[in-house]
Amino acid sequence: MDLVERAARLFAAAPALRTAEGTISFEACDDEAARIAALLLERGTKSGDIVAMLSPNTPEAVLVLLAMLKAGLVAAPLNYRLPEALLEGMIERLQPALVLHAGKLPALLDERDTMPISSLFMKDSSGERPIAPEAQEAMERPVTIIHTSASSGVAKAAVHSFANHWHSALGSSENIAFGPGECWLLSLPLYHIGGYSLLFRAFVSGGALAVPTPGATIEESLSNYPVTHLSLVPTQLYRLLGNSSTAAPLGALKAILLGGSAAPQSILDEAARRHLPLYMSYGSTEMSSQIATTAAPVSGEDSESGTVLPWREVRAAEDGELLVRGKTLFQGYLQDGVPRPQTDSEGWFHTSDIGLVSEDGMVTILGRKDNMFISGGENIHPEEIEKALMSVGGIIEAVVVPVPDPEYGLRPLAFIHAPEHEGDEETLNGAMRALVGSLKTPVRYERVNEWVRLPGSQKTDRAWYSKQALSLWRPSS
């Protein structure tokens, strides 16, 4: 299936991309993507080849990704901000036929076939438009390799089929309507599943995608484009809520999709107070973005949960681990050049997330299996303590890690970000004992002003804080 040509026929002259230079229609996207696809094929790539891309979000990058869909290539957008050593490992495992890049070329790519993205916009193709494969073949063929965020260990290369992205977009639109006349801001990177999934969402449903100039802030983009839909992580939303200039643009939106990590209760309360259309979402790279999303905007009392979307299945195992499957489940991690399925005998993927699933399909996330530790014989989920911390003392963000204790084996230590005048230890201890009990109350609170994040991500580097805690803590202190 040629997604771009289908959109051109259905939505014609309607805006597909909104950029600083103007709008690009679905028809124009189809023509330009076909031209670029022909150039890529003339270069020597062939259907099924992996093509890596190192680029920030730009209209050109979007058009190139659309061209790869047309040419039958497997797009592997990479986090261009990563250290060269990490990129070298990723590219070595990918073994791409071509590496497209924007700007300065990393030294590690000197030995590979590379091409500046800008060169694709400086010449015309002499080739014909690529012919779309047969429908069934098109649905099942790999189209992307998106790396996980590496929140635990090395980033894994997740292979997605056309069908994965297609059904992800359909299920999303059934829950949060998005179509012609509307505009979703590309506020997440294209190398992230939350960013790439917006391409399919726009070209399946006919809504436009706003692609700001690299470096533009979300605040600026809300003023410069007719944004109706917005995807955010909690840190981004916190900053927007603290900026008085964004009050009107945020209030005019039809949907704000919030995911990526647990949100402080203060953010949910403030969003509810402003009557913002905030939808909480649980998703993963392996499930092609959203898994469960609230069916309506949340109130301040809602927890980070949602209803399982169409084309997905979720159930909790006996130990509480969430298992997922369905049309959006990826084909597997790339190993030795082929996708290796990661499912059990019944087709379930084990997420390592701990949570609850109600009879009506409501999912509530409790924590990560690989973050759990045992204290005094009891299973401790750091995320439970973090959520409790973010509901008291003005704490904006928290990370809890284990430290050794001679009596209990391990105890929780908390890194917190809170205003200086709030969150004193005595007040926090009293509040935490009431919320989670003495065993889960942190033995110490370390204030943080700037968080250490995973490279190119909004996720906190939990491993870094675990090491930091061990250097700070002595059981006798």
Secondary structure, 3 states (H helix, E strand, C coil): CCHHHHHHHHHCCCEEEEECCEEEEHHHHHHHHHHHHHHHHHCCCCCCCEEEEECCCCHHHHHHHHHHHHHCCEEEEECCCCCHHHHHHHHHHHCCCEEEECCCCCHHHCCCCEEEHHHHHCCCCCCCCCCCCCHHHHHHCEEEEEECCCCCCCCCEEEEEHHHHHHHHHHHHHHCCCCCCCEEECCCCCCCHHHHHHHHHHHHHCCEEECCCCCCCHHHHHHHCCCCEEEECHHHHHHHHCCHHHHHHHHHCCEEEECCCCCCHHHHHHHHHCCCCEEEEEEECCCCEEEEECCCCCCCCCCCEEEECCCEEEEECCCCEEEEEECCCCCEEEECCEEECCECCCCCEEEEEEEEECCCCEEEEEEECCCCEEECCEEECHHHHHHHHCCCCCCCEEEEEEEEECCCEEEEEEEEECCCCCCCHHHHHHHHHHHHCCCCCCCCEEECCCCCECCCCCCECHHHHHHHHHHHCCCCC
